[in-house]
Amino acid sequence: MFKKKFWSLLLMLTLVLTLAACQSPAPEAPAEIPAGTPAEAPAEAAATAYPLTVTDASGKTVVIEQEPMKVVSLSPAATEIVYAVGAGEKLAGRTDYCKFPAEAADVLSVGTITEPNIETIASVEPDLILVSNMFNDDVRTKLESLGYKVLDLSSHDTFEGVYNAISQTGSVLNKQDQANIIVEDMKATIAQVEEKVAGVEPKTVYYVVGYGESGDYTAGAGTFIDQMLTMAGGANVANDTEGWKYSIEKLVEKDPEFVICSLYNGDKAGIEATNGYKELTAVKEGRLVEVDNNLIDLQGPRLAQGLLELAKIMHPELF
């Protein structure tokens, strides 16, 4: 059966990973697995001076007149960033899909990512609205026409974009010190992963996005997950296709050394019982491995931990 959390694949394949992560059960904060000596904290940043003029990910100039005290997040990744930089108390609204950290559930929901309820947003009188990759430009236009400040934190599928989103959030919310620490720690973890896997023989791998009767989906060439698999010392067997749709026949033919699936929704058991997948050597020999896909699908502060988890799956001897 097709994974329930990926209902949106049939409509918007390019948006699937964000929705997938959003709909997974909200886990407890994962215990950090040391990737080496933590990065040294950067020099203390000065408090943000307002008014502050920033250029967001869409290229628009946004002027923040004073420190935002009420923030609405229309992005699960943005919600994670707000809490990570220590500004969770400012969050006055979030989407149905913002489920991490757990305390986000106590914040008023303003609807879905692509179709938020404008009236509900207006009811909290936000000083700032944060949006990201999946946001509908028409909704932004509507919100701006009502006088709201909207800041686009889209990462554009790059680690540099994630760093910029964290740094900009910290700056706008007067939490630059914590934002700097998060970015430096992420960079340190990523650098160590890349150092450890440098020169090793890549392991062939397949990342399951969807499977079974409704279609087989994975992270094809050029997707951010494809990049992460490569950075983690893997060779994505689906890099011969672009986008998300894949062929079970091709997968069986390639027979990767590792198959990675979500920790949630009973995916591992489902894959083990599905024709084609159950014939794979990796599945037969215990190399069908679960991962908390929230660490990989959501392009936020936990992304470096996700890269580390991928590397540990394929090269456990190095960690």
N, C-alpha and C positions, 0 to 999 in steps of 0.2 A: 504494500500500500504506500501511497505517497505520503510523505510526512505532513501532518496537519499544519505544522507551523509554517509551511511553505505554500499556503493557499494562494498567495499572491504571485507565485511563479507563472501561473497560467495566464496572468494578465500583464505583469510587469517584470520580466526576467531580470532586467538590469537593476531592479530594486530589491531583489529577493533576499540578499544577505542581511540587510539592515532589518527588514521585517522579521526574518527568521530569528535573529538574536533577540529582538524585542519580545517575541511571543514565547520564548523559552522561559521556564520557571526561573524566578529570581533567586540565584544562589546566595549563600553566605559569602562574604568577602573571602576570596581564596587566600590561603596562607602563602606568603611569598616564598618561592623556592630560590634560595640565594644563587645568583649568577656570578658571584665573586664579590669583591669589596664594593660596597655601595659608593655611588658617586659622591665626591665631596660637594657639600652644599655651596652653591654659587654665592657671590657677595650679595649682601642684603640690598634689595632694590628700594628705591625711594617710593613713597606713597604716590599714588596716581594723582596727577594734577588735573582738575576739571575746570573748564570744559575740555574734553578730550576728543580729538578728531582721529578716526581710524578708517582704514580702507578694508572692507571685509572680503571674503573669499569670492564674491561675485564681482568685485571691482568697484562696488558702490562706496561712496564716502558717507560715513555716519558720524554725526556729532553728538557726543554724550555730554549733556550740559552739567550734570552733577552725578554723584555716585548713585547707581541704581540700587534701590532698596526692595523693589518688587520685580521679580524676574519670572517670565513665562518661558519654558523650554518646549519647543516643538520637535525635539530630537532626543532619542535615548542617549546618544553619544554626548550631546551637549549637557544633558542632565547629569551624567556621570562626571563630566568635567567640572560642573558647578560644585558638586559635592567634594570632588577631589581637591579643588583649590581652597576649600574651607568656606564656601559661601552658601551652603545648603539652606541656611536660615532665610536666605533671600528668595528662595524658590516659592512662588505663589501659584504656579500652574504648570502642569506637565501633561504629556499625552498618555493615552491608555497603554502605550507600549513602553513607557519609562518605568522599568521595574528594578533598576539597580542604582544606588544601594537600596536596601529594604525600606528605609525611612521615606523614600520617594512615594511609597504607596499612601502615605498620610497626606500628601499634597493633592489639592484639587485637580481632577482631570478635566482638560478642556477639549477632549475628543481625540480624533486620530491625527496622524502625522500629516496626511495630505488633505484632510477635510476637518480642521479644527472648528469648534463652535465659536464664532466671533463674539456672540453675546456673552458667553461664559468668560472669554478672555477679557472682555470689557468690564466684567463685573469685579475683577481683581485690580483694575486700574494699574496695569504694569508700567514700570519705567523703561523696561527693555524686554524684547522678545528675541530669543535665540532660535535660529533655524539651522538646518544642515542639509546633507545630501539629497534627501527625498522631498524636500519642500516644494510646494506648488507656487510658482511665481505669481499666479493670479491672486492667491491668498495674501502674498506679501504686499502686492499692490493695494489690495483692499485694506489691509492693516495700516499701511503707511498713509493711505488717504484719510484714515480716521485719526491720524496724528501720532501713531505709535512708532517708537524706534525699533527697527528690525535689524539684527546683525546676523549675517550668514557665516557659519563656521565650517562650511563644507571642506572636507580634507582633500578632495579630488584624487582619492585613492593613492596617497603617498604618505610616508611617515613624516616628511617635512610638513605636509599639510596638517597632520595631526598635531605636530609640535606647535605650529602657528595657531591652531584653534585653541590649544591649551594656554599658550602665552597671551593671546588676545583676550581670552576670557578672564585670565588673571588680571590683566591690565585694566580692562573695563570695569571689573568688579572690585578693584583695589585690593587684589590678592596676588600681586605679581611675585612676591617672594616664594609662596607655595607653588605657583605655576612653574617658576624656574627650577625648583627642586624636582618636581615631577618630570619635566622634560629632560633634565640632566640624568636622572635615574633611568629613564627609558633609554636614553642614548647609551648609557653604560651597559645596560642589559643586552641591548641589540649588538653592541660592539663585541661583547664577550661571546655571544652566540656565534657571530660571524667569524671570530677568531678561532673558536673551537672547531667549527666545521670546515674551515679553510683547508683545502687539499684532500679532504676525505672523498671517498667514492660516493656519489649521490645515491640515495635509495629511491627506487621507483615507488611512486605513491599515487593514490587516488583519494580525493576528498569528496565524500558523499554529501550532496545538497538535497537531492530527492531521489527516490528509487521506486521501482515497482510498476503497478498497473497504470498509474497516471503519468509515467514517464521517468526517465533517468536523467538526473541533473548533477552537474559538478561545476568546478571552477576552471573554466577554459583559459586559453592563452590570453595574457594581457589583463586578467582580473587581478585584484589586489591579493587574493588568496593564492593565486598562482605565484605571484612574486614572493609571498611569505614562505611558501613551500620550498622555493629555490633558495632563499636566504637561510632556511633552516637545514639545508643539506639534503634536499629532496629533488627528485626529477619527476615532475608532474606528468603522468602518462596521458593526461587529457590536454596537453599543450599543442595537440595537433588540430584543435578546434577552437573557435572563438565563441565567447558567450557562455551559456550554461547548459544547453542541451547536449546529451551524449548518447552513445549507442552501447547497450549492454553487450552486444556482440563484439564490439571493439575492445571493451573493457576485459572481457573474457580472453580475447586474443592476446592482450598485453600482459595480463596476469601480474599486476604490480606486487612488489614485496610487502607493501603496507596499504591498508585501507583505513581511512580515518572517518569517523562518523560522530554525530552529536551524542552527547551524554543523555539527552532528554528524549521523551516521547517513546521510549522503548525501541529506538532505532536499531540498536545492535541486535536485539533478538529478531526484529523484523527482517533485517538484512540477512541474518544467518538462515532464515527460512525462505528466502526469496530465490526463485530460479535464476541461474546465472551467477548471482553473487555467492550463493552457497557452494558453487563449484570452484571459486577462486582459491588458489593455494593459500593466500594470506588468511582467508576466512577459516579454512580447514586447519591451519597450523597456529591459530591464535594470534594473528597479527591484524585482526580487525580491532582497532583501538578507539575507544571513546575519548572525546575531548569536550571540555566546556566551550561550546562554539561562541558563547558571548565574548570570550577573550580574543576571538579572531574576527568575528563578523562585525562587531561594533568598533568603529575606528575612534577609540578614545584612550583614556589613561592606562587601560589594562592590555593594550595591544602588544607591548613588549613582552609581557608575561605570556601572551598567546604564542608569540614567536618561540619563546623558550620551551613551551610545552610541545610544540611541533618538533623542535629539534630533539627533545628528550625522547619522543616517541620513536624517531627514526635512528637516533644515535645515542642510545642510553649509556653506552660505555664511555661517553665523553663527559657525562654530567654526574 
